[in-house]
Amino acid sequence: MSEKSYRGPKGTYDVFPGDATRQEPHERPDLWEWFSEISRDHFRRYNFHEVRTPDFEEAGLYRRSSGETSDVVTKEMFEFTDKGGRDLALRPEGTPGAVRAYIQHGMHKLAQPVKMWYFGPMFRHERQQKGRYRQHTQIGAEILGSDDPLVDVEAIALLYGIHQAVGVREEVVHINNLGDAATREKYVPELRAYLDKNQADLDPDSVARIERNPMRTFDSKDKNTQAVMAEAPLVGEFLSDDATAHLETVKEGLAAVGVPFVVDGRLVRGLDYYTSTVFEAKSPVLGAQDTVGAGGRYNRLVEDLGGPDMPGIGFGSGVERILLAASEREPSSSLDVYFITLAPEARMAAFALASELRSEGVSCDLDYAQRSAKGQFKQADRSDARFAVVIGEDEMREGVCTVRDMSKGDETKVPLDDSKSLLRAVAG
């Protein structure tokens, strides 16, 4: 035996078959399968199409999109140089890769808007917390090519709808509008002057952002900075007529579709590309770190990454946090039939029947550990099988198998050479 004992890297976790009562929700394979089906169905209902991008990209893509001063770029991004000397980074978020693909493949030439969704791993070098991992999985959506405020409502309603379908509790969506160019022309100088006046009380990261993106100061977690920002002027006081109308339509739309929301004037989000509408879906079930999913508009990002002038909006939501915030769900049986063989000559018959049932979509298993009859029945129970199909000496002699309903205890006999009758017995 090797002296070395290996463990998963810090900040990661495994999804594995085990005792669901002892596992975190995101460690349970059945919950991942269940959530995947629900989310995919919601994307289908909203006419979204899947996009799959690499797990790594040029590091410059994320610096350009997320912002040189963002925490993602300065503190969290996994960067590496490959054997060809290229500067690459593991994907910290989904939007830049999706927008890059939109530009690279000429999707701006399609009928707009283009609606895409993704489901995949993200990587951030951050301190592990409940539901936050260095490798985590996000679902996300991007809508490119329309600045209609009802598109904002659709994105938020889609995110909220997925969360509610899996039972996220007590969720409220916080929204804000960061304004358009006319808004920022008035607001940013006022905010910058306020921050300059209070610079001595700001954390170093916030001081560094005063010139490049002073609005990001609202996102600081430093207590002294938060005290300063409690008195700072808010962008909502400077919104242009167009930005105000956009926000009002979003509010009206959310109310019309029954999404609970509040306007949060200090919400800015943590990435530099956001413009206009931003939002965070929050659940108190998660404690202080209560955001389940978030997103916003990025009307300049496509052009900044080398594409045409096209608006966009999107969201991302960590699946681990969704499952933590959702109502507890009992494990569901994934096995339809467990074959119990009570004679050596019954094993091949059971194996052949299992193969036929599997070809019809029925999940089956049988004993490969030479268990006794009692042990096989226990394994059928442990597997949470819906039916046990018993084949012993008596059954082989009579040319039948015994089908037992594991929840009711009812039994019926089916001819061994009639797989269709067996299929009807276990699929009914």
Steps between C-alpha positions, in 0.01 A plus 500: 500500500627848414608717794352807329133576564349736245216744558316736270657846455410767754179677412355214296254220570382169355154393385471135592253218577455472875268553793295807404426577866873554562578695182484868418234564233760573231673165569190301402488372138120474506463871577731597214299290256173640635623861483644455151164380368311790660740771380520361146121491481477865608755610240301311236179674603665840452648398159865506612765292324804345662850642455811308609831682526845381615582475868800725431545808281762765434551679833466832320135425423416508871719800574329695223147398595500465879733795555864527604395617847230238564556244774453226241806618304722629781438230762301201378595404144700181442756607239767286336742503209470200270787323325463735205551805721136609481346684797183308587250491785246252627149633449393709805159593354288416198416829329835590335534162327141509377544853364830403338323207328217734391753726328732228364221302334314798358188448709435875479393428138218275619152623585533687829485452789712186529410312819760257640537296817790308652566249778859438605792536740648835608830551681585767758785503748303618801455398861267205526166582662168319522388447142806680354781292354810557291340279240125546494227454241283774357195515285474822306321676219593775256264703280685697233373750248213682675478786750126453557432525878262205471806292411633596845173380651523173308854433626404569861175302474688204350755500783228532764288233332782243505570577866134461594462178303764339724361654817734791585345651811406861583669642191482870411668660199695822563521727195667828411573708191859621455394755242594578143775728366300814579444380856864422564615827353323673788535238771859378480664840566278546806585154635871542424510833684332340802748209500800735465377694803475178704799321352676460836219270620491277192672163459790487248298315233230767510757781476645331191155494338417869550627598156414185302161394639394685816155333506669171590574651842144410601604135463777521761480265799727723714305633801655848492430531130144381550450773761622759251276365225195514728504877448612501135282643222303229317473458125120491529506872583663576164316269256423648159145494368583198281660308786208583728251377240701179458498434874127571527423252221712233671316560828162487327596179318622323814182594681293371206664155509501471879872521573555649850755781480641805674697790352844507663675829423839369620503189282777524239628138450868406501600522132589806296291420192158555656278785375133587556308216673676288763339244730567247774263223610539460876384242753548547878531122528865539394586737784724804451615383155141497377532539121372197309544642149566837338558686177439814304532691176832541319409726207862586411665159546452360148660807347778503763591142402526586130145446380228735374308737725254251648329513842478198726381372834568179690511321833695228677392284793712251694332161509654418839338808655169431329489151651596634845221759486239255370253301706630162613427229249478130581713269286300359212536144380713474189466122468195333350590132532742293708538138389534242780644165388463199729673241280822514296317421176267798561777757465525487120122518462491804730787664315324453164170637635678799653656576162161488327339728761790749482453524124142611573613770741451311826786529753616162630769343716584158638731340751870479413626428854377140549256613772258260663127527429459712815794717400356558152165611642686738733692639204174551312377703799825698522478573128146632555384285210133528408477132406692183579495228233572163660630201301573179693490128442119489519468790257747344257307169512167676440644737238393814691643780711341654808450878494471658844384860552746614769273766648174300507633145533271376220636221281417377151651235274610574144628251236880508469481501121255793488701817557210717384283372784782567742539849359129568554524368857786731602412806291136526596 
